[in-house]
Amino acid sequence: MQKKIYWFEFWATPKIIQSDRRLGPIDKDVMSVLITRMNGENYAKIKQQTIADDLGYSIRAIAESIKTLEKIGYIRNQRIGKKCCNIYKINKL
């Protein structure tokens, strides 16, 4: 069977994220990017600017969303430096 190749990218969004009424649309989008980009160690290493560019939101909206996701307990943010990426630990869903 031949593998189908799409010209667009898929982002994974677990049902628990989609159905969480505490999250707004931006929060769900950000969580989808983080989950899709995480590695086998359950963390994603990515710049907030990259997330903003991927989703078409402002950097401020991404920063606020990350604070919300941390407060609820979905992620833990570890800052590496001012110009480097952050590491987002994805907690058990």
Backbone bond lengths (Angstrom), bond angles and torsions (degrees), N, CA, C in turn:
res aa  C-N    CA-C-N  psi(-1)  N-CA   C-N-CA  omega(-1)  CA-C   N-CA-C  phi
1 M - - - 1.455 - - 1.525 108.95 -
2 Q 1.306 116.69 130.63 1.450 122.15 -177.86 1.524 110.50 -79.88
3 K 1.332 115.66 135.48 1.460 122.01 179.18 1.524 109.45 -74.32
4 K 1.336 116.09 130.87 1.459 120.46 179.76 1.525 109.51 -83.38
5 I 1.290 116.91 132.37 1.467 122.60 179.63 1.529 108.00 -112.48
6 Y 1.322 115.52 126.42 1.456 121.43 -179.80 1.521 110.24 -100.10
7 W 1.301 116.61 150.08 1.455 121.56 178.76 1.517 111.31 -85.63
8 F 1.323 117.03 -3.51 1.458 121.16 179.09 1.520 109.42 -120.83
9 E 1.326 115.12 163.26 1.465 121.87 -176.13 1.529 110.15 -97.56
10 F 1.333 115.99 140.57 1.456 121.50 174.71 1.520 109.32 -98.13
11 W 1.331 116.52 142.14 1.459 121.41 172.65 1.517 107.79 -117.32
12 A 1.307 115.48 137.52 1.463 120.79 -178.33 1.523 110.44 -86.83
13 T 1.321 115.80 129.54 1.464 121.05 175.71 1.525 108.76 -130.30
14 P 1.325 117.16 105.94 1.472 119.24 178.41 1.526 111.52 -63.56
15 K 1.297 115.74 151.67 1.465 121.82 -179.04 1.524 111.60 -58.45
16 I 1.336 117.21 -36.74 1.466 120.37 -179.02 1.535 111.25 -61.30
17 I 1.323 116.22 -32.99 1.475 120.63 177.79 1.526 109.71 -74.94
18 Q 1.317 117.30 -46.94 1.466 121.32 -178.66 1.522 112.47 -61.18
19 S 1.336 117.21 -33.29 1.460 119.93 -175.42 1.534 114.07 -94.17
20 D 1.330 117.48 -1.98 1.466 120.87 -179.43 1.525 109.73 -76.82
21 R 1.321 116.47 110.79 1.468 121.56 -176.51 1.529 113.42 -72.80
22 R 1.326 117.29 -10.82 1.471 120.47 177.46 1.521 110.94 -77.03
23 L 1.322 116.75 -15.79 1.463 121.51 -176.92 1.514 111.34 -98.72
24 G 1.322 115.10 139.29 1.456 120.70 173.65 1.521 109.96 -89.62
25 P 1.317 117.45 176.10 1.461 121.16 -179.20 1.525 113.27 -58.51
26 I 1.326 117.86 -39.73 1.464 120.36 -179.98 1.524 109.93 -66.33
27 D 1.333 117.29 -41.59 1.465 121.40 178.95 1.530 110.63 -59.36
28 K 1.310 116.52 -43.59 1.466 121.08 179.81 1.519 111.25 -65.58
29 D 1.330 116.10 -40.24 1.468 119.89 177.54 1.527 111.35 -64.24
30 V 1.326 116.50 -44.93 1.467 120.55 179.59 1.524 110.20 -61.95
31 M 1.317 116.57 -44.49 1.466 120.06 179.45 1.525 110.73 -62.00
32 S 1.312 117.43 -37.48 1.466 121.12 177.81 1.522 111.70 -62.22
33 V 1.322 116.41 -43.32 1.470 119.98 178.18 1.525 110.20 -63.78
34 L 1.329 117.22 -44.91 1.466 120.44 -179.20 1.529 111.47 -62.88
35 I 1.315 117.09 -43.81 1.467 120.46 -179.74 1.525 110.58 -65.22
36 T 1.324 116.90 -41.42 1.458 120.50 -179.59 1.524 111.30 -65.98
37 R 1.316 117.25 -33.84 1.464 121.04 -177.34 1.516 114.48 -93.02
38 M 1.337 118.15 0.49 1.460 118.27 -179.51 1.529 109.95 -74.58
39 N 1.306 114.41 156.76 1.454 119.85 179.59 1.523 109.38 -101.16
40 G 1.296 117.79 -169.48 1.456 121.95 -179.84 1.512 114.20 -66.06
41 E 1.313 117.49 -10.29 1.465 122.52 -179.28 1.527 112.26 -95.88
42 N 1.316 117.78 8.27 1.465 123.46 179.52 1.522 114.09 64.15
43 Y 1.303 116.67 38.77 1.460 119.43 171.09 1.522 109.74 -142.64
44 A 1.312 114.82 155.58 1.462 121.61 177.23 1.517 108.06 -120.54
45 K 1.300 116.28 135.67 1.464 122.53 178.21 1.523 106.82 -113.17
46 I 1.332 115.61 106.95 1.461 120.08 -173.43 1.524 109.80 -157.02
47 K 1.319 116.36 148.70 1.461 121.48 176.39 1.525 109.51 -80.72
48 Q 1.328 115.60 147.00 1.464 119.78 175.86 1.526 110.36 -62.05
49 Q 1.319 117.10 -34.35 1.468 120.62 178.79 1.531 110.84 -63.69
50 T 1.323 116.75 -36.73 1.460 120.40 177.82 1.524 110.63 -65.64
51 I 1.332 116.44 -42.27 1.468 120.27 177.22 1.530 109.27 -61.80
52 A 1.326 116.74 -44.99 1.472 121.23 179.60 1.528 110.71 -60.42
53 D 1.325 116.88 -44.29 1.466 120.88 179.38 1.530 111.42 -64.32
54 D 1.330 116.48 -42.72 1.469 120.89 -179.46 1.527 111.75 -62.82
55 L 1.334 116.28 -39.35 1.457 120.47 -174.22 1.524 114.46 -95.57
56 G 1.325 117.01 -17.47 1.463 120.06 -178.60 1.517 113.74 80.90
57 Y 1.338 116.64 23.01 1.459 122.05 176.82 1.528 109.28 -105.90
58 S 1.334 115.84 166.09 1.458 119.86 176.98 1.527 110.07 -74.89
59 I 1.307 116.18 158.22 1.467 121.11 177.67 1.523 109.89 -63.13
60 R 1.323 116.85 -33.84 1.470 121.00 178.56 1.534 111.09 -65.22
61 A 1.325 116.46 -41.81 1.472 120.45 178.08 1.525 110.66 -63.27
62 I 1.332 117.19 -37.80 1.466 121.42 179.00 1.528 109.58 -67.15
63 A 1.328 117.14 -44.70 1.469 121.30 179.89 1.530 110.66 -60.98
64 E 1.323 117.61 -42.65 1.470 121.30 178.37 1.528 111.07 -65.20
65 S 1.308 116.07 -39.61 1.459 120.87 178.92 1.526 110.89 -64.48
66 I 1.309 116.97 -42.11 1.468 120.89 178.92 1.527 110.16 -62.56
67 K 1.336 117.28 -39.78 1.469 120.48 176.11 1.527 110.75 -61.23
68 T 1.324 116.83 -41.78 1.465 121.49 178.35 1.528 110.84 -63.05
69 L 1.324 116.64 -46.29 1.468 121.14 -179.42 1.529 111.40 -63.47
70 E 1.340 116.17 -35.47 1.470 120.26 176.10 1.530 110.75 -67.92
71 K 1.333 116.06 -45.03 1.463 121.15 -177.57 1.531 111.04 -61.09
72 I 1.326 116.67 -41.09 1.465 121.01 179.16 1.530 110.95 -72.13
73 G 1.332 116.48 -28.78 1.455 119.75 176.82 1.523 115.69 107.05
74 Y 1.322 117.33 10.92 1.458 120.03 178.77 1.528 112.95 -75.59
75 I 1.332 116.13 -32.97 1.463 119.70 -178.25 1.526 110.43 -135.27
76 R 1.324 114.33 164.49 1.461 122.37 170.01 1.518 105.93 -129.39
77 N 1.324 116.52 124.83 1.460 122.93 -175.83 1.518 110.32 -95.96
78 Q 1.317 116.51 127.21 1.462 121.14 175.19 1.526 107.82 -118.53
79 R 1.317 115.94 112.95 1.465 120.54 179.28 1.514 109.87 -77.78
80 I 1.322 116.80 135.94 1.457 122.05 178.53 1.523 110.41 -97.39
81 G 1.300 117.11 -38.06 1.453 122.00 -178.94 1.511 110.05 178.85
82 K 1.326 116.51 179.05 1.459 119.94 -177.32 1.523 112.73 -70.51
83 K 1.309 118.14 -37.98 1.466 120.82 -174.49 1.520 113.03 -104.29
84 C 1.299 117.58 -2.01 1.460 120.86 -176.38 1.525 110.56 -102.13
85 C 1.298 115.71 173.65 1.475 121.35 178.09 1.521 110.43 -71.09
86 N 1.293 114.53 162.37 1.452 121.29 170.13 1.514 108.40 -98.53
87 I 1.314 115.96 159.25 1.452 120.92 173.29 1.514 106.61 -109.45
88 Y 1.330 115.78 125.07 1.457 121.92 -179.73 1.520 108.25 -110.92
89 K 1.326 115.82 110.95 1.456 121.81 177.39 1.507 107.57 -82.05
90 I 1.311 116.75 123.27 1.459 121.66 179.61 1.530 108.10 -88.87
91 N 1.317 116.68 116.70 1.453 120.65 179.51 1.520 110.22 -76.52
92 K 1.322 116.80 164.28 1.467 120.73 179.49 1.507 110.42 -56.12
93 L 1.311 115.57 133.83 1.470 120.45 179.79 1.504 110.16 -97.09
